[in-house]
Amino acid sequence: MSRETRTIGSLVWHLAMRWRTEVDRAVTHLGLTHAQYSLLASLHVMAARGTEPTQRELAAYATLQPIYVSKLVRSLESLGLVTRRPDGRDSRALRLTLTDTGAATASEARAVVEALDRQLTAPLGGPQSRDTAQLAAALATLLDAAALIPADPACEGSDS
């Protein structure tokens, strides 16, 4: 497909797939996948702010589905990076904490991904450039607008 005939949806999908692949490659030496990294980095940020979130709070912060977060947390727990403990106020909730290894891994992974971000955004002038900020704002607008559109089962599998 030529550049002129690609839809915005196709471009976003291809960019997202390539970006995810690059993050996977960048964090694989730490034993992480892109999804695990995203959740671990989110928990790292929340912990730095003094928050010990529930899985549901972490899911909201990371903008991931709670069921997916539950699976990711279990995998991070099995790697010794995260601990779960019951919430004293809600018997259905689990509070999440980084282990010392998890905090160190998250710090290292975040530095690796920040370097990758600089590399991947270099064609736009880097992460702090005006072009990158405009792209981020446009993508956020599209993402927010898409969240308002009810799911249509007839569109499943569409690449636009």
C-alpha positions in Angstrom: 0.0 0.0 0.0 1.4 3.4 -1.0 1.9 6.2 1.5 -0.9 8.2 -0.2 -3.5 5.5 0.2 -2.9 4.6 3.9 -5.7 5.5 6.2 -5.1 7.1 9.5 -6.2 3.9 11.2 -3.7 1.9 9.2 -0.9 4.3 10.0 -1.7 4.3 13.7 -1.9 0.5 13.7 1.4 0.0 11.9 3.2 2.6 14.1 1.8 1.0 17.3 2.9 -2.5 16.2 6.4 -1.3 15.3 6.6 0.8 18.5 5.5 -2.2 20.6 8.0 -4.4 18.9 10.8 -2.0 19.6 9.9 -1.7 23.3 9.7 -5.5 23.4 13.2 -5.7 22.0 14.5 -3.0 24.4 13.2 -4.6 27.6 13.6 -8.3 26.7 17.1 -8.5 28.4 15.2 -7.5 31.7 12.9 -10.4 31.2 9.9 -8.2 30.4 7.5 -7.8 27.6 6.1 -4.4 26.4 2.9 -5.0 28.3 4.7 -6.0 31.5 6.9 -3.0 31.2 3.9 -0.7 30.8 2.4 -2.0 34.0 5.6 -2.1 35.9 6.5 1.5 34.9 3.0 2.7 35.8 3.3 1.0 39.3 6.8 2.5 39.7 5.4 6.1 39.0 2.5 5.5 41.4 4.8 4.2 44.1 7.1 7.2 43.7 4.1 9.3 44.4 3.5 7.4 47.6 0.6 5.4 46.3 0.1 1.7 46.9 -2.7 1.1 44.4 -5.2 -1.7 44.0 -5.2 -3.6 40.8 -8.2 -1.6 39.7 -6.5 1.7 40.5 -3.4 0.6 38.6 -5.6 -0.5 35.6 -7.2 2.9 35.5 -3.9 4.7 35.8 -2.3 2.6 33.0 -5.6 2.7 30.9 -5.7 -1.1 30.7 -8.6 -3.5 31.3 -8.7 -4.8 34.9 -8.8 -8.4 33.7 -5.6 -7.8 31.7 -3.9 -6.1 34.6 -4.8 -9.1 36.8 -3.0 -11.4 34.4 0.0 -9.1 34.1 0.3 -8.6 37.8 0.3 -12.4 38.3 3.2 -12.7 35.8 5.1 -9.8 37.5 4.5 -11.4 40.8 5.9 -14.8 39.5 9.0 -12.9 38.4 9.5 -11.5 41.9 8.9 -7.9 40.8 5.5 -7.2 42.5 3.7 -8.4 45.6 0.0 -8.4 46.2 -1.6 -8.2 49.6 -5.3 -7.9 50.7 -6.6 -4.4 51.1 -7.6 -3.8 54.7 -10.7 -1.8 53.7 -12.0 -3.9 50.8 -11.8 -7.7 51.0 -12.2 -8.0 47.2 -9.2 -5.7 46.4 -5.5 -6.4 46.4 -2.9 -3.7 47.0 0.3 -3.8 44.9 3.8 -3.1 45.9 7.1 -3.3 44.0 9.7 -5.5 45.5 13.2 -4.2 45.7 14.0 -6.1 42.5 10.9 -4.8 40.9 11.8 -1.2 41.7 15.4 -1.7 40.3 14.0 -3.4 37.2 11.4 -0.7 36.7 14.1 2.1 37.0 16.4 0.4 34.5 13.5 -0.4 32.1 12.2 3.2 32.2 15.7 4.5 31.4 16.0 2.1 28.5 12.5 3.0 27.1 13.2 6.7 27.6 16.4 6.3 25.4 14.3 4.4 22.9 11.7 7.1 22.9 14.4 9.7 22.1 15.6 7.5 19.2 12.1 6.8 17.8 11.0 10.5 18.0 14.2 11.8 16.6 12.7 12.3 13.1 10.2 14.8 14.7 12.9 16.5 16.7 12.9 14.3 19.8 10.5 13.9 22.7 10.4 17.6 23.7 10.0 19.0 20.2 6.9 20.9 19.0 6.2 18.3 16.3 6.2 15.5 18.8 3.9 17.5 21.1 1.5 18.1 18.3 1.5 14.5 17.3 0.9 13.4 20.9 -2.0 15.9 21.2 -3.5 14.7 17.9 -3.2 11.1 18.9 -4.7 11.8 22.4 -7.6 13.6 20.7 -8.3 10.6 18.4 -7.9 8.2 21.3 -10.4 10.2 23.5 -12.8 10.5 20.6 -12.6 6.7 19.9 -13.5 6.0 23.6 -16.8 7.8 23.1 -17.9 5.6 20.1 -19.9 2.6 21.1 -18.3 -0.7 19.9 -19.8 -2.0 16.7 -19.5 -5.8 16.3 -19.8 -5.4 12.5 -16.5 -3.4 12.5 -14.5 -6.0 14.3 -11.3 -6.8 12.4 -11.4 -3.6 10.3 -8.0 -2.0 9.8 -9.2 1.6 9.4 
